[in-house]
């Protein structure tokens, strides 16, 4: 059962990016931003108090806060990037979404409840063993993809006749 759950976490971003035609490069960067936010803000006692008292989140408040801070930028960016990938860019977006799926799996699984028994799973151990390569290669691929596919500035010619 744990394998199915892990595969679901890995494959869900890939399917969502392809179906919604959302640019996985930006979502990958949003997941990275969420991770930074979770590392810095989850230690804030006031935010932790808000999560536990006002949002009624049970369990490990720190893990819930980290999970929320990772997923909110991802969800917002996925919605904002809806329909931004043309058919000709779907192959590169597929590669970026695979990198995104691995990144989210690596970031999310350790924050999930221990009762799911994901951290003792052999599939998780395999993913964990290649996490450095996956995050590094995925980051480089996404950065190069963004640089190659950056918006082109059109230089409009002056309509005035200089004569």
N, CA and C atoms as a LAMMPS dump frame, in Angstrom:
ITEM: TIMESTEP
0
ITEM: NUMBER OF ATOMS
489
ITEM: BOX BOUNDS ff ff ff
-5.0000000000000000e+02 5.0000000000000000e+02
-5.0000000000000000e+02 5.0000000000000000e+02
-5.0000000000000000e+02 5.0000000000000000e+02
ITEM: ATOMS id mol type element x y z
1 1 1 N 0.814 -1.2 0
2 1 2 C 0 0 0
3 1 3 C 0.857 1.264 0
4 2 1 N 1.975 1.219 0.718
5 2 2 C 2.864 2.383 0.787
6 2 3 C 3.449 2.69 -0.586
7 3 1 N 3.751 1.646 -1.375
8 3 2 C 4.289 1.875 -2.715
9 3 3 C 3.305 2.63 -3.592
10 4 1 N 2.044 2.267 -3.501
11 4 2 C 1.004 2.922 -4.297
12 4 3 C 0.9 4.392 -3.897
13 5 1 N 0.96 4.662 -2.608
14 5 2 C 0.885 6.039 -2.126
15 5 3 C 2.084 6.845 -2.605
16 6 1 N 3.279 6.272 -2.527
17 6 2 C 4.485 6.949 -3
18 6 3 C 4.426 7.222 -4.501
19 7 1 N 3.993 6.231 -5.251
20 7 2 C 3.867 6.406 -6.701
21 7 3 C 2.826 7.485 -7.003
22 8 1 N 1.754 7.517 -6.22
23 8 2 C 0.73 8.552 -6.398
24 8 3 C 1.282 9.948 -6.159
25 9 1 N 2.111 10.101 -5.126
26 9 2 C 2.73 11.401 -4.855
27 9 3 C 3.657 11.788 -5.994
28 10 1 N 4.39 10.83 -6.515
29 10 2 C 5.34 11.086 -7.6
30 10 3 C 4.639 11.411 -8.914
31 11 1 N 3.591 10.704 -9.228
32 11 2 C 2.935 10.81 -10.534
33 11 3 C 1.908 11.942 -10.596
34 12 1 N 1.312 12.3 -9.472
35 12 2 C 0.269 13.338 -9.469
36 12 3 C 0.712 14.656 -10.089
37 13 1 N 1.881 15.202 -9.73
38 13 2 C 2.293 16.457 -10.368
39 13 3 C 2.514 16.314 -11.873
40 14 1 N 2.98 15.162 -12.286
41 14 2 C 3.22 14.921 -13.715
42 14 3 C 1.895 14.959 -14.465
43 15 1 N 0.918 14.24 -13.958
44 15 2 C -0.394 14.192 -14.607
45 15 3 C -1.056 15.573 -14.596
46 16 1 N -0.998 16.256 -13.45
47 16 2 C -1.612 17.588 -13.361
48 16 3 C -0.978 18.572 -14.344
49 17 1 N 0.347 18.556 -14.434
50 17 2 C 1.026 19.479 -15.359
51 17 3 C 0.647 19.193 -16.806
52 18 1 N 0.523 17.918 -17.146
53 18 2 C 0.188 17.568 -18.522
54 18 3 C -1.272 17.86 -18.844
55 19 1 N -2.161 17.52 -17.929
56 19 2 C -3.584 17.738 -18.178
57 19 3 C -3.923 19.23 -18.179
58 20 1 N -3.377 19.956 -17.215
59 20 2 C -3.676 21.392 -17.114
60 20 3 C -2.801 22.239 -18.03
61 21 1 N -1.807 21.61 -18.669
62 21 2 C -0.84 22.31 -19.511
63 21 3 C -0.195 23.465 -18.742
64 22 1 N 0.135 23.178 -17.478
65 22 2 C 0.791 24.157 -16.614
66 22 3 C 2.298 24 -16.74
67 23 1 N 3.001 25.111 -16.763
68 23 2 C 4.446 25.109 -16.944
69 23 3 C 5.125 24.565 -15.689
70 24 1 N 5.673 23.361 -15.805
71 24 2 C 6.292 22.673 -14.669
72 24 3 C 7.569 23.351 -14.205
73 25 1 N 8.218 24.129 -15.064
74 25 2 C 9.433 24.836 -14.655
75 25 3 C 9.133 25.8 -13.515
76 26 1 N 8.086 26.572 -13.67
77 26 2 C 7.718 27.544 -12.643
78 26 3 C 7.207 26.849 -11.38
79 27 1 N 6.521 25.744 -11.561
80 27 2 C 6.011 25.003 -10.406
81 27 3 C 7.172 24.381 -9.631
82 28 1 N 8.179 23.899 -10.344
83 28 2 C 9.388 23.367 -9.711
84 28 3 C 10.037 24.465 -8.859
85 29 1 N 10.159 25.649 -9.425
86 29 2 C 10.739 26.764 -8.676
87 29 3 C 9.864 27.144 -7.481
88 30 1 N 8.55 27.049 -7.627
89 30 2 C 7.641 27.329 -6.513
90 30 3 C 7.788 26.295 -5.403
91 31 1 N 8 25.047 -5.773
92 31 2 C 8.233 24.009 -4.763
93 31 3 C 9.531 24.292 -4.013
94 32 1 N 10.543 24.743 -4.744
95 32 2 C 11.811 25.104 -4.105
96 32 3 C 11.617 26.286 -3.164
97 33 1 N 10.853 27.271 -3.597
98 33 2 C 10.538 28.418 -2.755
99 33 3 C 9.77 27.979 -1.512
100 34 1 N 8.805 27.104 -1.691
101 34 2 C 8.043 26.589 -0.556
102 34 3 C 8.931 25.882 0.447
103 35 1 N 9.919 25.146 -0.062
104 35 2 C 10.865 24.474 0.828
105 35 3 C 11.677 25.485 1.63
106 36 1 N 12.126 26.539 0.968
107 36 2 C 12.847 27.6 1.679
108 36 3 C 11.954 28.236 2.742
109 37 1 N 10.73 28.551 2.37
110 37 2 C 9.791 29.13 3.331
111 37 3 C 9.571 28.193 4.517
112 38 1 N 9.4 26.918 4.22
113 38 2 C 9.13 25.963 5.297
114 38 3 C 10.313 25.848 6.246
115 39 1 N 11.518 25.916 5.714
116 39 2 C 12.694 25.824 6.572
117 39 3 C 12.847 27.042 7.468
118 40 1 N 12.527 28.212 6.968
119 40 2 C 12.719 29.421 7.747
120 40 3 C 11.504 29.772 8.612
121 41 1 N 10.307 29.6 8.074
122 41 2 C 9.127 30.051 8.793
123 41 3 C 8.519 29.019 9.739
124 42 1 N 8.778 27.742 9.516
125 42 2 C 8.16 26.718 10.368
126 42 3 C 8.704 26.756 11.79
127 43 1 N 9.823 27.396 11.987
128 43 2 C 10.388 27.519 13.329
129 43 3 C 9.775 28.691 14.098
130 44 1 N 8.961 29.489 13.431
131 44 2 C 8.347 30.654 14.039
132 44 3 C 7.218 30.21 14.978
133 45 1 N 7.35 30.496 16.288
134 45 2 C 6.333 30.035 17.247
135 45 3 C 4.95 30.646 17.006
136 46 1 N 4.902 31.884 16.516
137 46 2 C 3.619 32.516 16.269
138 46 3 C 2.878 31.812 15.121
139 47 1 N 3.59 31.51 14.038
140 47 2 C 2.962 30.79 12.924
141 47 3 C 2.51 29.397 13.345
142 48 1 N 3.326 28.731 14.125
143 48 2 C 2.964 27.396 14.599
144 48 3 C 1.692 27.472 15.45
145 49 1 N 1.587 28.491 16.274
146 49 2 C 0.408 28.678 17.111
147 49 3 C -0.829 28.912 16.254
148 50 1 N -0.693 29.714 15.204
149 50 2 C -1.821 29.973 14.295
150 50 3 C -2.274 28.669 13.636
151 51 1 N -1.321 27.868 13.208
152 51 2 C -1.66 26.601 12.539
153 51 3 C -2.413 25.669 13.484
154 52 1 N -1.983 25.59 14.725
155 52 2 C -2.596 24.657 15.662
156 52 3 C -3.921 25.194 16.184
157 53 1 N -3.925 26.452 16.626
158 53 2 C -5.119 27.001 17.287
159 53 3 C -6.2 27.457 16.313
160 54 1 N -5.837 28.207 15.3
161 54 2 C -6.847 28.784 14.407
162 54 3 C -7.258 27.851 13.283
163 55 1 N -6.318 27.074 12.76
164 55 2 C -6.659 26.173 11.663
165 55 3 C -7.009 24.767 12.144
166 56 1 N -6.896 24.538 13.44
167 56 2 C -7.247 23.254 14.047
168 56 3 C -6.539 22.072 13.402
169 57 1 N -5.273 22.255 13.082
170 57 2 C -4.498 21.146 12.539
171 57 3 C -3.989 20.285 13.677
172 58 1 N -4.241 19.023 13.58
173 58 2 C -3.785 18.121 14.627
174 58 3 C -2.461 17.495 14.21
175 59 1 N -1.886 16.759 15.106
176 59 2 C -0.627 16.097 14.811
177 59 3 C 0.556 17.017 15.033
178 60 1 N 1.635 16.711 14.35
179 60 2 C 2.867 17.49 14.477
180 60 3 C 2.673 18.849 13.804
181 61 1 N 2.567 19.886 14.612
182 61 2 C 2.298 21.229 14.086
183 61 3 C 3.398 21.693 13.155
184 62 1 N 4.635 21.384 13.484
185 62 2 C 5.756 21.817 12.652
186 62 3 C 5.704 21.153 11.28
187 63 1 N 5.418 19.861 11.245
188 63 2 C 5.329 19.144 9.968
189 63 3 C 4.152 19.659 9.147
190 64 1 N 3.027 19.92 9.81
191 64 2 C 1.862 20.452 9.102
192 64 3 C 2.141 21.828 8.524
193 65 1 N 2.828 22.646 9.296
194 65 2 C 3.181 23.979 8.823
195 65 3 C 4.138 23.891 7.64
196 66 1 N 5.134 23.03 7.743
197 66 2 C 6.08 22.854 6.638
198 66 3 C 5.37 22.357 5.384
199 67 1 N 4.508 21.392 5.541
200 67 2 C 3.757 20.85 4.409
201 67 3 C 2.903 21.924 3.759
202 68 1 N 2.246 22.733 4.567
203 68 2 C 1.419 23.83 4.052
204 68 3 C 2.26 24.855 3.304
205 69 1 N 3.401 25.213 3.881
206 69 2 C 4.266 26.218 3.255
207 69 3 C 4.898 25.712 1.965
208 70 1 N 5.065 24.427 1.827
209 70 2 C 5.583 23.857 0.572
210 70 3 C 4.485 23.814 -0.481
211 71 1 N 3.294 23.394 -0.083
212 71 2 C 2.233 23.141 -1.067
213 71 3 C 1.495 24.396 -1.538
214 72 1 N 1.377 25.411 -0.711
215 72 2 C 0.634 26.605 -1.131
216 72 3 C 1.261 27.263 -2.368
217 73 1 N 2.574 27.517 -2.397
218 73 2 C 3.141 28.094 -3.631
219 73 3 C 2.973 27.181 -4.842
220 74 1 N 3.063 25.874 -4.618
221 74 2 C 2.906 24.913 -5.719
222 74 3 C 1.493 24.978 -6.288
223 75 1 N 0.51 24.995 -5.417
224 75 2 C -0.889 25.032 -5.864
225 75 3 C -1.195 26.353 -6.571
226 76 1 N -0.771 27.456 -5.976
227 76 2 C -1.024 28.767 -6.589
228 76 3 C -0.358 28.884 -7.961
229 77 1 N 0.864 28.405 -8.067
230 77 2 C 1.57 28.486 -9.351
231 77 3 C 0.956 27.552 -10.379
232 78 1 N 0.512 26.389 -9.957
233 78 2 C -0.144 25.453 -10.888
234 78 3 C -1.389 26.1 -11.484
235 79 1 N -2.169 26.747 -10.655
236 79 2 C -3.386 27.425 -11.133
237 79 3 C -3.012 28.611 -12.037
238 80 1 N -2.015 29.394 -11.614
239 80 2 C -1.614 30.567 -12.399
240 80 3 C -1.023 30.179 -13.752
241 81 1 N -0.399 29.026 -13.831
242 81 2 C 0.24 28.584 -15.069
243 81 3 C -0.677 27.731 -15.945
244 82 1 N -1.946 27.641 -15.583
245 82 2 C -2.912 26.852 -16.341
246 82 3 C -2.912 27.275 -17.811
247 83 1 N -2.697 26.32 -18.697
248 83 2 C -2.77 26.559 -20.134
249 83 3 C -1.601 27.319 -20.729
250 84 1 N -0.481 27.36 -20.06
251 84 2 C 0.653 28.143 -20.566
252 84 3 C 1.63 27.332 -21.416
253 85 1 N 1.388 26.048 -21.578
254 85 2 C 2.293 25.221 -22.363
255 85 3 C 1.612 24.827 -23.673
256 86 1 N 2.267 25.147 -24.781
257 86 2 C 1.749 24.776 -26.096
258 86 3 C 2.063 23.31 -26.374
259 87 1 N 1.389 22.745 -27.366
260 87 2 C 1.61 21.34 -27.707
261 87 3 C 3.063 21.047 -28.039
262 88 1 N 3.731 21.983 -28.707
263 88 2 C 5.118 21.732 -29.106
264 88 3 C 6.067 21.711 -27.904
265 89 1 N 5.655 22.253 -26.771
266 89 2 C 6.503 22.272 -25.581
267 89 3 C 6.171 21.188 -24.575
268 90 1 N 5.278 20.278 -24.932
269 90 2 C 4.832 19.263 -23.976
270 90 3 C 5.932 18.266 -23.597
271 91 1 N 6.834 17.954 -24.506
272 91 2 C 7.892 16.986 -24.188
273 91 3 C 8.827 17.558 -23.129
274 92 1 N 9.276 18.8 -23.314
275 92 2 C 10.137 19.418 -22.307
276 92 3 C 9.385 19.623 -20.997
277 93 1 N 8.1 19.949 -21.085
278 93 2 C 7.296 20.11 -19.877
279 93 3 C 7.138 18.775 -19.155
280 94 1 N 7.065 17.698 -19.902
281 94 2 C 6.996 16.363 -19.29
282 94 3 C 8.26 16.096 -18.479
283 95 1 N 9.416 16.395 -19.051
284 95 2 C 10.679 16.193 -18.326
285 95 3 C 10.73 17.061 -17.069
286 96 1 N 10.298 18.307 -17.183
287 96 2 C 10.278 19.19 -16.016
288 96 3 C 9.286 18.701 -14.969
289 97 1 N 8.162 18.171 -15.415
290 97 2 C 7.168 17.687 -14.461
291 97 3 C 7.634 16.412 -13.756
292 98 1 N 8.449 15.604 -14.414
293 98 2 C 9.046 14.433 -13.751
294 98 3 C 9.997 14.907 -12.652
295 99 1 N 10.807 15.914 -12.964
296 99 2 C 11.694 16.491 -11.945
297 99 3 C 10.869 17.051 -10.789
298 100 1 N 9.759 17.709 -11.107
299 100 2 C 8.863 18.251 -10.092
300 100 3 C 8.282 17.135 -9.227
301 101 1 N 7.842 16.064 -9.857
302 101 2 C 7.282 14.928 -9.109
303 101 3 C 8.28 14.358 -8.116
304 102 1 N 9.518 14.183 -8.558
305 102 2 C 10.554 13.685 -7.652
306 102 3 C 10.83 14.683 -6.538
307 103 1 N 10.927 15.967 -6.885
308 103 2 C 11.207 16.981 -5.869
309 103 3 C 10.107 17.003 -4.809
310 104 1 N 8.857 17.026 -5.229
311 104 2 C 7.758 17.052 -4.268
312 104 3 C 7.731 15.785 -3.417
313 105 1 N 8.036 14.659 -4.015
314 105 2 C 8.092 13.41 -3.251
315 105 3 C 9.159 13.506 -2.174
316 106 1 N 10.336 13.993 -2.554
317 106 2 C 11.444 14.12 -1.606
318 106 3 C 11.105 15.103 -0.487
319 107 1 N 10.399 16.175 -0.817
320 107 2 C 10.072 17.19 0.183
321 107 3 C 8.894 16.816 1.072
322 108 1 N 7.921 16.124 0.512
323 108 2 C 6.666 15.883 1.223
324 108 3 C 6.687 14.622 2.087
325 109 1 N 7.242 13.556 1.578
326 109 2 C 7.152 12.262 2.272
327 109 3 C 7.657 12.317 3.72
328 110 1 N 8.799 12.944 4.005
329 110 2 C 9.246 12.974 5.406
330 110 3 C 8.312 13.744 6.344
331 111 1 N 7.435 14.563 5.795
332 111 2 C 6.52 15.357 6.612
333 111 3 C 5.187 14.673 6.862
334 112 1 N 4.938 13.582 6.17
335 112 2 C 3.668 12.874 6.312
336 112 3 C 3.666 12.038 7.596
337 113 1 N 2.482 11.711 8.111
338 113 2 C 2.398 10.949 9.367
339 113 3 C 3.144 9.622 9.296
340 114 1 N 3.787 9.269 10.397
341 114 2 C 4.56 8.02 10.474
342 114 3 C 3.666 6.8 10.305
343 115 1 N 2.381 6.956 10.6
344 115 2 C 1.453 5.827 10.493
345 115 3 C 1.305 5.32 9.059
346 116 1 N 1.724 6.121 8.084
347 116 2 C 1.65 5.679 6.684
348 116 3 C 2.781 4.717 6.333
349 117 1 N 3.783 4.611 7.181
350 117 2 C 4.918 3.701 6.983
351 117 3 C 5.639 3.922 5.668
352 118 1 N 5.782 5.176 5.267
353 118 2 C 6.429 5.473 3.992
354 118 3 C 7.949 5.474 4.108
355 119 1 N 8.465 5.906 5.24
356 119 2 C 9.914 6.054 5.385
357 119 3 C 10.644 4.727 5.497
358 120 1 N 9.928 3.666 5.796
359 120 2 C 10.559 2.35 5.888
360 120 3 C 10.372 1.529 4.609
361 121 1 N 9.767 2.13 3.62
362 121 2 C 9.477 1.45 2.365
363 121 3 C 10.72 1.366 1.483
364 122 1 N 10.873 0.279 0.746
365 122 2 C 12.044 0.118 -0.13
366 122 3 C 12.03 1.106 -1.289
367 123 1 N 10.868 1.425 -1.814
368 123 2 C 10.777 2.407 -2.898
369 123 3 C 11.237 3.777 -2.4
370 124 1 N 10.833 4.144 -1.179
371 124 2 C 11.278 5.413 -0.608
372 124 3 C 12.8 5.413 -0.444
373 125 1 N 13.356 4.312 0.006
374 125 2 C 14.814 4.232 0.172
375 125 3 C 15.53 4.407 -1.157
376 126 1 N 14.965 3.88 -2.231
377 126 2 C 15.563 4.056 -3.561
378 126 3 C 15.495 5.518 -3.988
379 127 1 N 14.35 6.159 -3.764
380 127 2 C 14.203 7.577 -4.105
381 127 3 C 15.174 8.402 -3.268
382 128 1 N 15.269 8.084 -1.995
383 128 2 C 16.151 8.83 -1.087
384 128 3 C 17.619 8.685 -1.5
385 129 1 N 18.002 7.516 -2.007
386 129 2 C 19.388 7.283 -2.426
387 129 3 C 19.786 8.124 -3.63
388 130 1 N 18.82 8.503 -4.468
389 130 2 C 19.143 9.292 -5.66
390 130 3 C 18.658 10.738 -5.55
391 131 1 N 18.246 11.154 -4.347
392 131 2 C 17.662 12.487 -4.202
393 131 3 C 18.63 13.599 -4.574
394 132 1 N 19.906 13.463 -4.256
395 132 2 C 20.878 14.505 -4.615
396 132 3 C 20.987 14.66 -6.125
397 133 1 N 21.047 13.543 -6.812
398 133 2 C 21.156 13.557 -8.275
399 133 3 C 19.88 14.124 -8.889
400 134 1 N 18.737 13.681 -8.382
401 134 2 C 17.452 14.116 -8.927
402 134 3 C 17.258 15.616 -8.728
403 135 1 N 17.518 16.109 -7.529
404 135 2 C 17.33 17.535 -7.259
405 135 3 C 18.337 18.364 -8.052
406 136 1 N 19.592 17.923 -8.084
407 136 2 C 20.611 18.666 -8.828
408 136 3 C 20.334 18.688 -10.319
409 137 1 N 20.108 17.517 -10.895
410 137 2 C 19.849 17.436 -12.333
411 137 3 C 18.54 18.137 -12.691
412 138 1 N 17.523 17.959 -11.858
413 138 2 C 16.246 18.625 -12.112
414 138 3 C 16.372 20.134 -12.066
415 139 1 N 17.122 20.641 -11.102
416 139 2 C 17.316 22.083 -10.981
417 139 3 C 18.06 22.643 -12.182
418 140 1 N 19.104 21.96 -12.6
419 140 2 C 19.876 22.414 -13.767
420 140 3 C 19.021 22.361 -15.022
421 141 1 N 18.26 21.283 -15.19
422 141 2 C 17.401 21.151 -16.363
423 141 3 C 16.355 22.26 -16.401
424 142 1 N 15.707 22.511 -15.274
425 142 2 C 14.672 23.549 -15.211
426 142 3 C 15.274 24.918 -15.502
427 143 1 N 16.432 25.203 -14.932
428 143 2 C 17.074 26.5 -15.17
429 143 3 C 17.432 26.675 -16.643
430 144 1 N 18.035 25.664 -17.243
431 144 2 C 18.387 25.75 -18.669
432 144 3 C 17.131 25.884 -19.514
433 145 1 N 16.104 25.129 -19.18
434 145 2 C 14.839 25.186 -19.917
435 145 3 C 14.215 26.582 -19.825
436 146 1 N 14.273 27.186 -18.652
437 146 2 C 13.747 28.547 -18.502
438 146 3 C 14.554 29.547 -19.31
439 147 1 N 15.866 29.401 -19.315
440 147 2 C 16.711 30.329 -20.058
441 147 3 C 16.526 30.193 -21.568
442 148 1 N 16.387 28.977 -22.03
443 148 2 C 16.195 28.736 -23.463
444 148 3 C 14.825 29.24 -23.919
445 149 1 N 13.818 29.029 -23.102
446 149 2 C 12.444 29.358 -23.489
447 149 3 C 11.951 30.669 -22.899
448 150 1 N 12.866 31.542 -22.552
449 150 2 C 12.447 32.825 -21.982
450 150 3 C 11.676 33.614 -23.038
451 151 1 N 10.787 34.485 -22.577
452 151 2 C 10.021 35.296 -23.533
453 151 3 C 10.959 36.176 -24.361
454 152 1 N 10.676 36.228 -25.626
455 152 2 C 11.479 37.061 -26.532
456 152 3 C 10.888 38.457 -26.548
457 153 1 N 11.754 39.458 -26.482
458 153 2 C 11.299 40.845 -26.556
459 153 3 C 11.199 41.235 -28.02
460 154 1 N 10.064 41.784 -28.376
461 154 2 C 9.918 42.241 -29.764
462 154 3 C 10.269 43.715 -29.798
463 155 1 N 11.138 44.052 -30.716
464 155 2 C 11.531 45.435 -30.899
465 155 3 C 10.697 46.029 -32.014
466 156 1 N 9.761 46.839 -31.627
467 156 2 C 8.862 47.419 -32.606
468 156 3 C 9.591 48.558 -33.33
469 157 1 N 9.493 48.537 -34.643
470 157 2 C 10.106 49.597 -35.435
471 157 3 C 9.241 50.845 -35.359
472 158 1 N 9.881 51.943 -35.399
473 158 2 C 9.163 53.207 -35.34
474 158 3 C 8.328 53.385 -36.589
475 159 1 N 7.113 53.838 -36.389
476 159 2 C 6.226 54.032 -37.538
477 159 3 C 6.445 55.393 -38.202
478 160 1 N 7.251 56.217 -37.569
479 160 2 C 7.532 57.537 -38.143
480 160 3 C 8.55 57.385 -39.263
481 161 1 N 8.366 58.176 -40.258
482 161 2 C 9.287 58.17 -41.38
483 161 3 C 10.287 59.287 -41.16
484 162 1 N 11.563 58.917 -41.01
485 162 2 C 12.603 59.929 -40.767
486 162 3 C 13.117 60.432 -42.105
487 163 1 N 12.54 61.333 -42.674
488 163 2 C 13.032 61.749 -43.961
489 163 3 C 13.109 63.133 -44.154
